[in-house]
Amino acid sequence: MEPIADSEIKRVLVINAHPDDSDFGASGTIAQWVKKGIHVSYCICTNGDQGGEESGIPVEEMPEVRQREQRAAGAAIGVTDITFLNYRDGSLEPTLGLRKDLVRAIRIAQPDRLLCQSPERNWDRIGASHPDHLAAGEGAIQAVYPDARNPFAFLDLAAEGHLPWRVKEVWMMGHATPDHFVDITETFELKMKALHSHVSQTAHNPELENMVRAWGQRNATLGGFAEGRIAEAFKIVNTN
């Protein structure tokens, strides 16, 4: 499916399970949106405390570290509007409570486009299907439809001043059958700058750039781009 033209998009909300998820999956594309003047905000569901076992950082310190790293990564590509819901890493479920928190985030951000993780398991790339990713994707989709737009859903949110909002389209990362590819060759350097900001997650891997470049080149081939180009891959869902 062809997405809505970026020229018609004023605001994007990115919902992810963990700090660094959007930087691995979509930061090259997000950097392009920011350059076009689109306001991008992040809503990150967990505190990330189960990541970075190679770093030697104690688990009780990890949430503060990962939030600091995510803010630095966001700044690297021009995203400063970042909210953490602080659910426990590794324990995220698509509960009614998560759904309500994400409805609130949508009504606050009022995005035309929402970027999230796929709620469907990807058997070809199991790393994309961390249980938290699936839960965050499912919670995000449920929040987009039907709840965020429904004036009768979560009446207490409306009482707080968070009024119904209709998201026009959803972009999914990590989907097994993507149908839209974005050439990020020109913003790949910014993507790597964002990824290197996640020191606790990436500093142990000397092959990080080669690995991410190979993923991107594989996406570019699937998307029909010229040899040597780098791309990110998405599934587009019209929700208007």
C-alpha positions as CSV (number, residue, x, y, z in Angstrom):
1,M,0.0,0.0,0.0
2,E,1.3,3.5,-0.8
3,P,1.6,5.7,2.2
4,I,0.1,9.2,2.6
5,A,2.6,11.8,1.2
6,D,5.0,13.2,3.8
7,S,3.9,16.7,2.7
8,E,0.5,15.9,4.2
9,I,1.9,14.7,7.5
10,K,2.5,17.2,10.3
11,R,3.1,14.9,13.3
12,V,4.3,11.3,13.8
13,L,4.1,9.3,17.0
14,V,6.6,6.4,17.4
15,I,5.5,3.7,19.9
16,N,8.1,1.1,20.8
17,A,8.7,-1.5,23.5
18,H,12.3,-0.6,24.4
19,P,14.8,2.2,24.1
20,D,16.8,1.6,20.9
21,D,14.0,-0.3,19.0
22,S,13.2,2.7,16.7
23,D,16.8,3.4,16.1
24,F,17.5,-0.1,14.9
25,G,14.2,-0.3,12.9
26,A,13.5,3.2,11.6
27,S,15.9,6.0,12.6
28,G,17.1,6.6,9.0
29,T,13.5,7.2,8.0
30,I,12.6,9.2,11.1
31,A,15.7,11.5,10.4
32,Q,14.2,12.2,7.0
33,W,10.8,13.1,8.4
34,V,12.5,15.5,10.9
35,K,14.5,17.1,8.0
36,K,11.1,17.7,6.2
37,G,9.8,19.6,9.3
38,I,7.5,16.8,10.6
39,H,7.3,16.8,14.4
40,V,8.2,13.3,15.7
41,S,7.5,12.2,19.3
42,Y,8.4,8.9,21.0
43,C,6.4,6.8,23.4
44,I,8.6,4.0,24.8
45,C,6.7,1.4,26.8
46,T,9.3,-0.2,29.0
47,N,12.3,1.0,31.1
48,G,14.7,-1.3,29.3
49,D,16.1,-2.8,32.5
50,Q,16.7,-6.3,31.0
51,G,18.9,-5.1,28.1
52,G,22.7,-4.6,28.1
53,E,23.9,-7.7,29.9
54,E,27.3,-7.3,28.1
55,S,27.7,-3.8,29.6
56,G,28.4,-4.7,33.2
57,I,25.9,-2.1,34.4
58,P,23.8,-3.3,37.4
59,V,20.2,-4.0,36.6
60,E,19.0,-1.4,39.1
61,E,20.9,1.4,37.2
62,M,19.9,0.3,33.7
63,P,16.6,2.2,33.4
64,E,18.3,5.5,34.1
65,V,21.1,4.6,31.7
66,R,18.9,3.5,28.9
67,Q,16.6,6.6,29.1
68,R,19.7,8.8,29.0
69,E,21.0,6.9,26.0
70,Q,17.6,7.1,24.2
71,R,17.5,10.9,24.7
72,A,20.9,11.2,23.2
73,A,20.0,8.9,20.3
74,G,16.8,11.0,19.7
75,A,18.8,14.2,19.7
76,A,21.2,12.8,17.1
77,I,18.3,12.7,14.6
78,G,16.4,15.7,15.9
79,V,13.8,14.0,18.2
80,T,13.5,15.6,21.7
81,D,9.8,14.8,22.6
82,I,10.3,11.5,24.3
83,T,8.0,9.8,26.9
84,F,8.7,6.7,28.9
85,L,5.8,4.6,30.3
86,N,8.2,2.7,32.5
87,Y,6.6,-0.8,32.2
88,R,9.0,-3.5,33.3
89,D,11.2,-4.8,30.5
90,G,10.4,-8.4,29.6
91,S,7.0,-8.3,31.2
92,L,5.0,-6.1,28.7
93,E,1.5,-7.4,27.8
94,P,-1.2,-5.9,25.7
95,T,-3.4,-5.2,28.7
96,L,-6.3,-2.7,28.9
97,G,-4.0,-0.6,31.1
98,L,-1.3,-0.4,28.4
99,R,-4.0,0.3,25.8
100,K,-5.3,3.2,27.9
101,D,-1.7,4.6,28.3
102,L,-1.2,4.5,24.6
103,V,-4.6,6.1,23.9
104,R,-3.5,8.9,26.2
105,A,-0.2,9.2,24.3
106,I,-2.0,9.3,20.9
107,R,-4.5,11.9,22.1
108,I,-1.6,14.1,23.5
109,A,0.6,13.8,20.4
110,Q,-2.3,14.0,17.9
111,P,-0.2,12.2,15.1
112,D,-1.3,11.9,11.5
113,R,1.0,8.9,11.2
114,L,1.9,6.3,13.9
115,L,5.0,4.1,13.7
116,C,5.0,0.9,15.8
117,Q,6.3,-2.7,15.9
118,S,4.4,-5.5,14.2
119,P,2.1,-7.5,16.5
120,E,2.6,-10.5,14.2
121,R,5.5,-13.0,14.8
122,N,8.2,-12.9,12.1
123,W,9.4,-16.5,11.8
124,D,12.1,-15.4,9.3
125,R,13.6,-12.9,11.8
126,I,12.8,-14.0,15.3
127,G,14.7,-11.1,16.8
128,A,12.0,-8.8,15.6
129,S,9.4,-10.8,17.6
130,H,10.5,-10.2,21.1
131,P,7.4,-10.7,23.3
132,D,7.6,-7.0,24.3
133,H,7.7,-6.0,20.7
134,L,4.6,-8.0,19.9
135,A,2.8,-6.6,23.0
136,A,3.7,-3.0,22.1
137,G,2.6,-3.5,18.5
138,E,-0.7,-5.0,19.6
139,G,-1.3,-2.4,22.2
140,A,-0.6,0.4,19.7
141,I,-2.9,-1.0,17.0
142,Q,-5.7,-1.4,19.6
143,A,-5.2,2.1,20.8
144,V,-5.3,3.5,17.2
145,Y,-8.5,1.5,16.4
146,P,-10.9,1.6,17.9
147,D,-10.1,3.5,21.1
148,A,-8.2,6.8,20.4
149,R,-10.9,8.0,18.0
150,N,-13.9,6.8,20.1
151,P,-15.4,9.5,22.4
152,F,-17.0,6.7,24.5
153,A,-13.7,4.9,25.2
154,F,-11.9,5.8,28.4
155,L,-14.2,8.7,29.4
156,D,-11.8,9.7,32.2
157,L,-9.2,10.6,29.6
158,A,-11.6,13.0,28.0
159,A,-12.2,14.4,31.4
160,E,-8.5,15.0,31.7
161,G,-8.7,17.0,28.5
162,H,-7.4,14.3,26.1
163,L,-10.0,14.3,23.4
164,P,-10.5,11.7,20.7
165,W,-8.0,11.7,17.8
166,R,-8.1,9.8,14.5
167,V,-4.7,8.5,13.2
168,K,-4.6,8.4,9.4
169,E,-2.2,5.6,8.9
170,V,0.2,3.2,10.7
171,W,3.7,2.1,9.7
172,M,4.9,-1.2,11.2
173,M,8.5,-2.1,11.6
174,G,9.7,-5.7,11.7
175,H,6.8,-7.1,9.7
176,A,7.4,-10.4,7.8
177,T,6.0,-9.1,4.6
178,P,6.8,-5.3,4.3
179,D,5.3,-3.5,1.4
180,H,7.0,-0.1,1.6
181,F,10.8,0.7,1.5
182,V,12.5,3.9,2.3
183,D,16.0,4.7,0.9
184,I,18.0,5.9,3.9
185,T,21.4,6.0,2.2
186,E,21.7,9.7,2.8
187,T,20.7,9.4,6.5
188,F,22.5,6.2,7.3
189,E,25.3,8.1,9.1
190,L,22.7,9.7,11.4
191,K,21.1,6.3,12.0
192,M,24.5,5.0,13.1
193,K,25.1,8.0,15.3
194,A,21.8,7.3,17.0
195,L,22.7,3.6,17.5
196,H,26.1,4.4,18.9
197,S,24.4,6.6,21.5
198,H,23.0,3.3,23.0
199,V,26.4,2.5,24.5
200,S,25.1,-0.1,26.9
201,Q,23.5,-2.0,24.0
202,T,26.0,-1.6,21.1
203,A,29.5,-0.7,22.4
204,H,30.4,-4.4,22.7
205,N,29.8,-5.1,19.0
206,P,32.7,-4.0,16.7
207,E,30.7,-5.2,13.7
208,L,27.6,-3.1,14.4
209,E,27.8,-0.8,11.4
210,N,28.6,-3.7,9.0
211,M,25.6,-5.6,10.4
212,V,23.2,-2.7,10.1
213,R,24.4,-1.8,6.7
214,A,23.9,-5.5,5.5
215,W,20.4,-5.4,6.9
216,G,19.7,-2.2,5.0
217,Q,21.2,-3.4,1.8
218,R,19.0,-6.5,2.0
219,N,16.0,-4.2,2.4
220,A,17.1,-2.1,-0.5
221,T,17.3,-5.2,-2.7
222,L,13.8,-6.2,-1.7
223,G,12.6,-2.6,-2.4
224,G,14.1,-2.6,-5.9
225,F,16.7,0.1,-5.2
226,A,20.1,0.1,-6.9
227,E,23.0,-2.0,-5.6
228,G,24.7,-0.5,-2.6
229,R,21.7,1.6,-1.5
230,I,20.5,1.2,2.1
231,A,16.8,1.0,3.1
232,E,14.3,0.5,5.9
233,A,11.2,-1.7,5.5
234,F,7.6,-1.1,6.7
235,K,4.1,-2.5,6.4
236,I,1.6,0.3,5.8
237,V,-1.9,0.2,7.2
238,N,-4.5,2.8,6.3
239,T,-6.5,3.5,9.5
240,N,-8.3,6.7,8.5
